[in-house]
Amino acid sequence: MLTIAIVFVFLAGYACIALESVIKVNKAAIALFMFVACWTLFMMAPGFYFPGTRDAVGATLEAIEGCLGETSTTLFFLMGAMTIVEVVDQNGGFNFVRDLLGTTSKRKLLWRIALMTFFLSAILDNLTTSIVLIMVLRKLVPSRQNRLIYDAIIVIAANSGGAFSPIGDVTTIMLWNGNMITAAKTITWLLVPSLLSILIPAGLLQFGLKGELQQAEDESMSTSEQELKAWERKTVFVLGVGGLIFVPIFRYITDLPPFMGILFVLAMLWITTELFYAHLKVDETASHRVSRLLSHIDMATILFFLGILMAVSCLKQIGVLTAMGQWLDSVSGGNHYLVTCIIGIISSIVDNVPLVAGCMGMYPIAQAGDLAVDGTFWQLLAYCAGVGGSMLIIGSAAGVVVMGLEGISFGWYLKRITPIAFVGYLAGMLGYWLQTLL
């Protein structure tokens, strides 16, 4: 009965998270409640889940601490990456993006935005990339009506770009931290499928764009940009974005967890900006220093990941995820293409973080085959969970933030973009399959 109660709490909480806009309760609060409620129910009869153990309570506490340790590596990585991006942005490091996108051709702008978003989201997280590109786009295309197609391509490209990079999306970070995938092989195998998932939608959407557009006038530099010299802003950009690219190399050289590499980059960036601001008065630069920018981190998002990952770890501990994995295998006949494709479609409706966390619990790493490290299942899971979120505007963090910033309706996206995104999604899977034949 306790197992049923734990599963019910999880499913009820999951439903509330999916209906966040309806019930008006922040999903982080629900996730934290799920986390505590699931483990509280577990603790009511720990001996049932640890049979033959003399100290079942102690074993439960060790299990919680172990799960928390695994979860914290992902959380610290995200916190470090979010802070680095905030520092680069606040110090004018993304000015080059606006300069590279400048054109009066509607179709050229579409392709530039698609490719820029794709490659930026492979380095940054797709949420941050979407915000940066939307802000830049507003300066280039003042009319909201004219921006809708560009907004949609930003959503698709951000999700596709994050899918092939070990640091481009929360789900790939989770799989990378969990040693299901490695950086080099993930990029090698998923770059082409991810490119197909954005090139085909962009190619289809360009037919709806014709003629030239009138650009908005350039705005004057912000205060933060004026406080740093041009070479200092470039240094901040190189240290920040270059440091994010260096993280996989850091792990390869040192064999240390990725979160330690990201914290090392943050420390170097922090020290550098402090030296740059040393000649200015503290009160003039307080809002741009890393110590102040740390407060800009979206703690609600961090707590959401904490709650959902710890709740999923409870399901893993009681054996539910293993049983689900066996059921999916039996239903699909062991066809991991079908399983991951379904997971990707589901990720357009519900959050892909718990989906991937659930799969990590359902399927243990094997010595060989599709479930081995860098196996077909894990690589397709990274692709499908990331790209699948593009099929609905609410299917990804990038989609949700663009929907909020630009006021895009669910119906418009469903009618105009969903079919195109789905074609790109299937094309990417086909591209992956063709690669395996070569």
N, C-alpha and C positions, 0 to 999 in steps of 0.2 A: 504493500500500500504506500509506503514511503517513496518508493521509486516512482509510482504513478503521481504522487503529490509533487515530487520534484519536477517531473516532466510537465505537469500541469502549470506549475508556477512559471516555468521557463516559457512555455507556449503562450500563456496569458500575457506575460511581460513582453514577449516578442510581438504579439498582436498590438499591444499598446504602443510599442516603438513604431510600428508600421503606421499606426493611426495617430501619430504625434500631432499632426495639424488639426485633427478633429477633436481630440480630448484636451488639447492645449496644456499638456504636461511634458516638460523637457525630457528627451529620451535618456539623458544621463542619469536623471533621478530614478527612472524606471529600471535602468540597467543596474544601478547600485543596489536597488531593492531586490532585484532578481538574484544578484550575487550573494547577498547576505541571507536571503530567504532560503535559497537552495542549499547552502552549506549549513544553515541552522537545522533544516529538516534532516540533512545527512547526519548531523551530530546527535539527533534524537535516538539513533540506533546504529552507532558506528560499528558495533560488533557484527552486524549483518553484512556490511561491506568489507570488513576485515576479519573473516572467519579464521579461527585458530590463533588469533593474535591476543596475547595477554593484555596488552595496553592498547585497546582500540582507540581510545580518546587521543593518546599520544601519537598513534599512527595517523589519525585524521589531521591533527595539528601539523604533523610533518608534511602531509600531503598538501595542505593549504599553503604552507610556506614554500614548498617546492613549486607549486603552480604559480604562486605570487612571484617567485624568482624568475620563472620563464616569462611571465607577463611583463615584468618590469623592464626587461631588456628591450622590448618593443616600445614601451612607454617612454623610456629615457631617450631612445633613438628619435622618436617623434618630437619630443620636447626640444631636443638639441637642434633638429632640422628646422622646426618651426621658428626657433629663435634666430638661427643663422639667416633664414630668408627674410625675416622681419628687419634684421640689421642691414642687410644689403638694400632692401627696399627703402627704408627710412633714410639711407645715406645716398640716394640717387643712383644706385647701382644698376637699375633696370632702364635707365634712359635710352640705352642703345636699342632696346626692343622697339620703342616708339620710332626711332630713326630708321630701323630696318623695314618696318611695315609701311612706311610712307609711300603711297601711290594713289593716283586718281582712278585707276582702272578697277572696277568692281570685282572682276574675275581674278585679276592679279592679287588683289587684297585678300580674297578668299583663300588662295593657295598659300600666300605668305603667312596668313594667320594659322592655317591648318598645319603647316610644317613647323612654324615657330612654336606653336602650342605643343605639338607632338614631341619635339626634341627637348623643350624646356621641362615638360612634365616628366620626362625620363630622369631628370636631375632633381627637380623640385617635386613636391607632392602635387597631385592634380588639383587639389583645392586651392592652393596658393597660386598655381599657374593660371587657373581660371580667373581668379580675382585680379591678378596683374594684367592679364590680356583684356579683360572687360574694361578696366580703368583706362588702358591705352586706347582701346577701340572707341571709347566715348570721345576721345580727343580727335580721332580720325574721322568718325562718322557720327555727327551730332544728332541725326534723326533716329529715334528708337525703332521706328518701323523699318528703316533700312538696315538696322543692325540685327534683326531677328535671325536671318540665315547665318550671319557670322557668329552670333551667340551659339547657335546649334552646333556649328562646326567646332567651336571651342570645346563644347561638352564632349563631343565624339573624340576629338584629337587628344584632349587631356586624359581621357580614360585609356585610349589606345597607346599613347606614349608611356603611360605609367605601367602598362602590362608587361613590356619587354625588359624593363629595368629593375634590378633588385632593390633600388631605393626610390622607385617612381610611384609606388602605391602602397597603402597600408597592408594590403593582402600579400603583395610580393615581399614586403619587409618581414611579415610574419613567416612566410614560407622560407625565406632566406635565413632568418634567425633560428627557425626550427630545423635547419640543415636538410630541408627537402629539396632545395635547389641551390645551385652555385651561380655566382655572378656571370662567369664567362659563358657557360653553356646556356644560361637563360637568355642572354643577349643574342647569342649565335642562333638559337632555334626559334626565338619568338620575335626577332626584329622584322622578318619578312611578313609573317602573319599579321603583326600589329600594323605594319605599313599598309597592307592590303585593306585592313579594316577602316583606314582613314582615307586612303587614296580613292577607293571606289565611291564612298559617300560624297567626297569632295567633287569628284568628277561628275556625279549625278546632280549635285546641288548647283554647280556652276551654270547649268543651262537656264536657271531661273534668274540669273544676273546678267544684265546687259548695260552697256554705256559707262559713263564716267560719274564720279561723285565729287562733291565739293567738300574739301577738308575744312575742319575747324581751325581757327587760328591757334598758334602755339601759346601755351600759358607760360607765364614767367616762372622761374625756378622757385621751388619752395624754400623755406628757411633752412631746412636741413641740408639742401643741396648747396646753398650759398655758404654754409659754414665750413664745408670741406672743399679743398681745391680739386681740380679735375683729376690730377694724378692720384690723389688720395681716394676719390670715389672709385677710380679704376682698380686701385689696390684692394679696396673693400670687396668689389665684385669678384676679382680674381681669387682672393682668399676664401670668400664665401662659396661661390659656385664651384670654383676649382677644388675647394676642400671637400665638397659633397661628392665630386667625381673621384676624389682620392680615397674615399672611405673603403670601397671594395679592395683597392690596392693595399691599404693599411691592414685590412684583415688578412689578405694573402701573405703579406710579409711577416706579420706578427702572430697570426693565428688567434688574435684576441677577438672578442665579440664585436659586431659592428657598432653597438652603442658607444663603445670606448673610442672608436675612431671618430664618431660624430662629436663627442664631447671634447676630443683633442682639437678638432677643427674650430669648435666654438671657443675654446680657450685661446687659441691663436688669434682668432678674429677679435675677441674681447680685448686682449692685450694691445693689439694693433690700433683699434679705435680709441682706446684710452690714451695712447701716445699721441694720436692725431689731435685729440681734444685737449691735450695737456696745456697748450698755450692759451686756451680760452677760459673764460670764467665758468665755474661749475653751473651756476644758475642759468647761463645761456645755453648750455648743452645738455642739461639734465634729461630732457625728454628724448634725446637721441642716443644716450648711453645704453649699453647692454643691460646694466643693472635696472634701468627703468623699462626697457623693452621686454624684459622677462615677464612683466605684468601683462603684456599684450597677448601672451600665449592663451589659446582657447582651452581653458582648464575644463570646461564642460565636455569638450571632445575627448580630452585625455581621460576624464573620469568615466565617460561612456565606454571607451575601449577597456578600461580597467574592469568595469562591471560586467560587460558582455563576455570578455575573455575568461574571467574567473567563473562566471555562471556556466559557460561551456565546459570549463575544466571539471566542474562538478558532474556534468552529464557524462563526461569521459570516465570519471572515477567510478560511477555506478554501472558502467558497461553499456549504457544506452547507445552511444555513438558507434561502438563496435558492432552491436546488433543491427543498427541501421545500415552500416556499411555492407554487412553480409547480405542484408535484404536487397539493397540496390544492386549488388553484384549478381544476385540470383535473378532478379527481374530483368536486368539488362543483358544477362548472359555473359557477364564479365567484359562488356564492351565499354571501355573507359572513355571513348569518344562520345558515346551517347550519354553517359553519366555526367561528364563535365559540361556537355552542351546543355543539358537540363539545368544544371547548377547555374550556368551563365544566364539562362532565361529567367530563372527564379531571382537572380541577383538584380534584375531590372525592377523587381517589385519590392524586395526586402533588402536590407543592408548586407553587403557582401562580406563584411568583417566576421559576423557570427557564422555565415555559411562556410567560409574558408576555415575558421577555427573548428567548426564541427567536422569538416572533412579531415583536418589534421588529427582529430581524435578518432575518427572512424577508421582511417586506414593507416596502419603502422608501416614504417619504412621497411622495405624488403631488401634483400641482398642483391637481387637481380630482377629484371623485368620492368613492367610499367610503373611499379610502386617503389623502385629503387631511387636513390638520390639522382636527380635530374631525369627521372623516368618520364614516360609519356603522360602519365596521369597528373603528376605534379606540374609539369610545364603547361599542359592544357588547362589545369585548374587556375594557374596564374593568369593565363590569357582569357579564359571564359569569364572568370569572376570580375576581371577588370573591364574588359570590352563589353560584356553583357549588360553592364549598368547603363550603357548609352541608349538602350532601346526605349527607356522611359525617362522623362525629365526628372523623376524622383528616384531614379535607380542608382544614383551615385552622389557623392559629396559635391563633385563639380556641377552636376545638374541642378542640385538643390540650391547651391549658392548663386548660380546664373539665373535660375528661376526667380529667386528673391531679388537680385539686383536689377534685373531687366523686366520683371513682371510678365514672364512668358507663361501662357496658360497651358495646363496639362493637355487639353483637347487639341490645341494648335500643334503641339509637339507630336502628339500621338498620330495625328492625321498627316502632317507634312514630313516628319523626320523619322518616326519609328520604323516604317517599312525600309527606308534607305539604310538606317543603322543596322537593321537585321540582315540585310543583304551583305553589308560589309563584315558583319560578325561571322556569317557562314563562309564568306570568301576567305577570311583569315584561317578558319579551321581547315578549309580545303587546301590552302597554301601550306599549312603545317603538315598535313597528310602527304602532300606531294613531296615535301622535303624528306620525309622518311623513306620514300621510294628511291631517292637518288643515292 
